[in-house]
Amino acid sequence: MEQVKLTEMVRNAGCAAKIGPDVLSRVLGQMPKKYDENLLVGIETSDDAAVYKINNEIAMIQTLDFFTPMVDDPYLYGQIAAANAISDVYAMGGEPKIAMNISCFPREMQEDVMRNILRGGWDKVDEAGAMIVGGHTIDDIEPKYGLAVTGFVHPDHVLTNCNAKPGDALILTKPLGIGILNLANKGNMIEYDVYQQALDSMKTLNKYAKEAMMRVGAHSCTDVTGFGLLGHGMEMAEGSGVTLHLEAYHIPIIKEALSMAQMGIIPRGAYNNKRFIGDKVCFDQNVPQDLISCFFDPQTSGGLLIAVGEEKAELLLSELKNCPTQFARIGTVVAKE
């Protein structure tokens, strides 16, 4: 085991390992639905987390997320997996408070590797101002790690992915290209200093972007993860009953991901996302294929896609200047077309 890299133990890495949205849609569409007046956000709009009203002052946010390694460093893997799981709470406008480990490790994995994965998660949860209170571990062929996270928010301040309004500005708080670069790294096709840009983005909490959008007063939000910018953007558009106009050349992308996409280094998850969205997205004929691939690219611990009133867009961009990741205004919400 000393010579085995974490990424060599798995078929698919990070959020690219998710089951495709087309399969999930068919399966979940057959599940029975229940009504509870205190369930403020359920599964109907494919939102980032569930929100349950406790009383007039407190609502509980509940989410979980876990995935296979996209990096070989155990501590860094734990950090990224934790940041990704916590992100769902931030996307709903909440504060994470407690988390529980979800751990699947091969029985022959060295104890110090397991310990460093868990320590990475612990430290990132601590950075978020929350705490790990337990968890569950099983023996599995492929390593997997993540968190079940509970957070809280005022019932009147819940952000969902289905409240974007015509005229809103769309702002993205992390660059795209993570899935492509994870695949390139797995194949030893990029230098470490290039890949470091992806690592820095993945391990950065969306806490800072969340604080900025709550100070300004956003209308709607979702985090961009396994279904890519266009998959999660489609959920926002359909849930809100609007159309999103995106400016292809304004969308932040780690530039090395474009060159990898030109070489055909594109994760399977991107093709799954493209197949699911189908004719619900159209591109100007001048948008090149490498850019399009990045828009479908599954992101691991991606940024927030925020819809905010046009009159507050510049204020939000100003507030985001303290955010440690690349961000940009990428489009506008219009009436449904």
Disulfide bonds with the S-S distance in Angstrom:
none
